[in-house]
């Protein structure tokens, strides 16, 4: 998504009206409350990583003939564990890092074009049906282009993971109203060939999703994920229109 930033609009204008959740924001717009579930996931996953590190470290230090023959395998596994730990820490630190958004006003059409660009890069042969409702011009929205693109990428990455074994995706782009605010809504109806379950989501994926929630909430919106009885997953992304 490309946006031409007007320096006069680099911060939220004083007359802008955005829905907010005061308990989730600091004076400077940074998330100050973390989810206990995310903390538990991080603590559990770090425990798993350190268990593996100690195991392979002890294995390499063993003097037995079996250990000597398996040194290359143990070294490879230790290296891979460290690399995976590094990637997980990057995601965890992103969740805790305070974020200040640089807002700019863009048209809804431009924002949706950017979303569809991300969608195309994540489709990978998946059957995608797109419905784009007419939105009365000149509808505009306040976003940080870099951060909103990051949130879109995370959401679509999770959808792609659900559909990597096949399935179908229906996308509806239109408007909605939440908490008395008019806004833009992106709806993703995910119908995987093999039904997914949030119970089998890894800790890294869960923390990554929490990052997307954080970014959307800092824009005054919300992202919702729900699973239906037929195995279909629905993802809703809501962003308030500029007033």
N, C-alpha and C positions, 0 to 999 in steps of 0.2 A: 504494500500500500504506500502510495506516495502522497505527501501533503506538503504544500508550500506554507511554511510557518511565517506568520506575521509577528514580528517582535512585540508589537503592542498587545498581542493575544497570547504571549508566552506563559502567562499565568491566568487563572480563572478570573474573568471580569467581575467587578463588584456586583453587577446587576444579574449575574447568572444565578439560576435557581437549580440546584441539584439535590435530589433526595439523598439523605445521608443517614448513617447509623452512628450516632455520637459515641457510643461505647466502643466503636471499632476504629476511631480516629484520634489522632493527637492534634494539637493546634496547627501543626504544619502538614497535616494530611497523611501522616504515616500510621500504619497499623500498629496498635499498641497492645492488643489483646490477641493471644494465640489460642488455638484450639487444643484442648487437652488430648484429644484423640491423635492429633498430629504429633504432639510431644511424645506420646506413648509409642507411636510408630517409629519415630526417630530413635528413641532410647532402645527399643527392641531390636531395630535393625543394626544399630551400632554394636550392641551386644553380640549379635550374630557375626558381624565382621571381625570383632576382636577375638571371638572364639576361634574362628578360622585362622586368623593370623598366628595366634599362640600355638594352635595345633600344627600348622605347617612349619613354624619356627622350631618347635620341639622335634618334629620329624626329621628336619634337616640336620639337627645337632646329634641325632642318634648315630652310634658307631657301628650298628649291625650291618651285615652284608646286604640284607634286604633294602635298608635305607640307602646304602651306597649305590645300588643298582637303580634305585628310584629317585636319585638326586635331581635329575633333569625334570622329571614329572613334578616333584615337590616344588622345585624352583619356579616352574611355569605356573603352578597353582597359586603359589605365594604372590607372584607378580600380578596375576589376574585378580586376585583378591584385593591387592593394594590399589589397582586401577579402578576396580568397581567401588571401592571405598571412596576414592577421590571423586568419582562422579556423583556418588550419593551425597557427599559433603557439599558439593557445589549446589545441588538442589536444596539441601537443608539450609545452607547459609542464605540462599536466595529468599527463602521463606521468612527468615528472621531479619533480613536486612531492611532498614527503613527506606521507604521510597517517597521521593518528591516528584510529582508528575508535572510535566511541562505541557499544559493544555494549549490546544489550538482548535479553532472552529473549522470544521470541515462539513461538506454536504453529506447527507445520508447516502446519496448515490455513490460518492467516492469511497465512503467507508465500506459499503456493501461490495463494491468492485474489488476492494482490497481483500475482503473476506473470501470472495469467490476465487481470487488468485491463490490464496492459501489452500482453499478446498481442492483446487485442481492439482496442486503439488502433492496432496495427501491421498488422492483418489486411488492411484495405482491399480487401475482397471476395475475398481468397484463400480457397480451400477448406481448412478446418482441421478435422482430426480429433483430438479430445482423449481420451486414456485416462488416468484417474486411479485408481491403485491404492489399495487401502485401507491406511492406515498406522495401526498400533496407537496409540491415545491412551494417555497424554498426551504424545505426541512433541513435543519443543520444540527450538529451534535458536537459537544466538546470532548476531545480525547487527546491523550498523549499517543501519537501515532506509533512510536516504538513499543510502548508498553501494551497497547491494545493489540498490536500484531503478535506480541509474545503470548498474550492470553488466548488469542485465536489459534495460534500454533499448538499450544498445549491441548486445548479442547479437541482439535482435529487429530492430533497425534493419538489421543485416547480412543477416538472413534476408529481410527485406522487400526489400532491394536485389536479392537473388538471384531473388525471385519477382515483381519488378515487371513482367515480361513474361508472367506467368502461371505456373501450376504448382500444386502441392499441398503441404500441410504436415501432418505427423502429429506430435503432441506426446504424450509419455508421462511422467507424473508418478508417481514411486515412490521406492523405497529401493534402495540399493546399498552395497557395501563396497569401500573402497579403502585400501590400506596398513593393513589390519586395523582400520579405523575404519568404523562404521556411519554412513550418511549419507543425505541426500536427493539424488535424482538427477532432473534434468530432461533429457529426451532430445528433440531436435528432428530429425526426418527431413525434410529439405528436398528436394523433387523439382521443380526448375525446368523450365519449358517449354523454355528454352534452357540447357543445362548450363553451369554457371559453372566458373571455374578460378581458383585463388589467384594464378596467374601474372599475371593481369590486374587484380589489386586495386591501387588507387591507394595512394600513400604515406600519405595522410591516413587512409584506411580501415584500413591496417595498423597505424598508431600508435594509432588509436582502439581497435582490437581488443586491442592490448597493454595499454591502460588497463584494459579489462575483465578481462584476465588478472591484472593487478596487484591489482585490487579483490577478485577471487575468491580469489586466493592469500593475501591478507591476512586473509581469513575462514577460512583453513585448508583451502580447497577447491581445485578446479581446473576450468578450462574447456578443453575439447578440441574442435578442429574437424578433421574428416577428410573427404576426398573419395573416393568409391567409383567403381569402374570404370564403372558405369552412369550416371554424371553426378550421382548423388544426393549430397548433403552431409549429414553427421551432426554435430550440435553436442551435446556432453554438458556439463552443468553439475552439478558435485558439491559439496555443502556438508555438513560433518560435523554430526551430531546432537549436541545438548547432553548431556553426561554428568554 
